[in-house]
């Protein structure tokens, strides 16, 4: 249950002198050293006490538990943001991902004493290679975004090795995730935008026009951010390869195609996998995250090192990669996340993973068909794991009603607002991704709620415009927050 | 401003929603159309070039961020930047209020005035911006 009362900052609960635990009085009497300043040089000691809050243990616990209750979480309510944020993590992954043998293992434990963990890494590399169709996998990157950067660094290394420094451009569709141009630019590539065609896919004429001897790669999500599968994908990858470029697969939407279509077979050369979107790990932004990268043999020599390997009797970390782009993460990556992903894939098996994607697609299409009677769906085609709709029809009754107002109202029904205003090519966009884990009952309730909101837009628009009504904080002034952010609690406290 | 959506006669526009307002023979101001500002919603941040920078037609001259989205700004013509509307740093809302007036972004000296003929008239632009 979500808490209804706002929690005051912990600093305002502070009671000077209060303690959460009783510690012995500091002092080493036998040596005569009694103060911190007796041990540390003057330059390393504080002049003034830090302003840490002072509270009893129980008050501290209650504060943080109450704060946690202000959150919307998937354990208490539906969020149609889907895998974009983080898919539901089956509890079995918590169980086996947190075995003592995994959590207590030091990364520098000798290989002979960490065979189990190395086997998990090795087999996970193989599993992910199998799901993607690629030859080799690195588990090092700590998040999808880092995986993307690593993938593009390998593209860069490939052209350097093949002495084609003139390949400086990366083509990216206008509907792409924002990380794509960011990763390409971070690697020093020039980003060339491709306009989408009427069906929201890559426009082949536009692609042909922008391809040149300068093209290093095309970055693509398939299905794309509208939830639509690129029908021309084989033609697209052929055109790019004929022009001498490489194909980068943004694995953000992998949850839609597992066991149905492999990116490597579509003609891609490299992809990153956001494990939080399918394989039961936290999102890289909240972390710890994981963003493995899979490549074909063209790019395999440039993988980060080391990687987990097997010599027929022993698992070991292989550093024998002379053209490697190097190490991209301390130690071997976020190992616990690998243990979780390994558990997820082991629990589902290949048939189970195929079923996951089928259910994700079925759920999205079910919602699309039901909701399109009320809401405008700009691309009314069979979608994959997600689809986009808009608030165009609802706006007609009151010009102030827009996507933001509608999704804020969802919060009053205990549902988290979905991704909005993305992709940018759809005005007033509402992107819905239910994922495979939601039951038909939950989907039906969501449809009922959206129907109720549609009715309110016509009959009681004020209820929509002033939503949310039941949260501890109602409508926030996002404009003021963005224009005049006040990020320092103490500066505000001082002004008072 | 009630009339802020009306495109002045001396304005030419691009498909990417930038405008060029010609006040003088070889001097002009660049901004984004009222339609674009409305689509973006409340603008909260803008990044503009330095005075003296030369930018080619079609290249980015800055970026704009609203509560909904971030977007690049493209040069409608090749030019040198001769002035920048520094007031926008403090008051980006001027772009929402009056994009063709106080919401101008940069003042430029055109490198090739003929390029103006390649831009859209207000009537042509109104066809795509609705």
Interface residues (C-beta under 8 A of the other chain):
Chain A: X178 X404 X420 X421 X422 X424 X427 X478 X479 X482 X483
Chain B: X39 X42 X44 X45 X65 X67 X68 X69 X70 X71 X92 X93
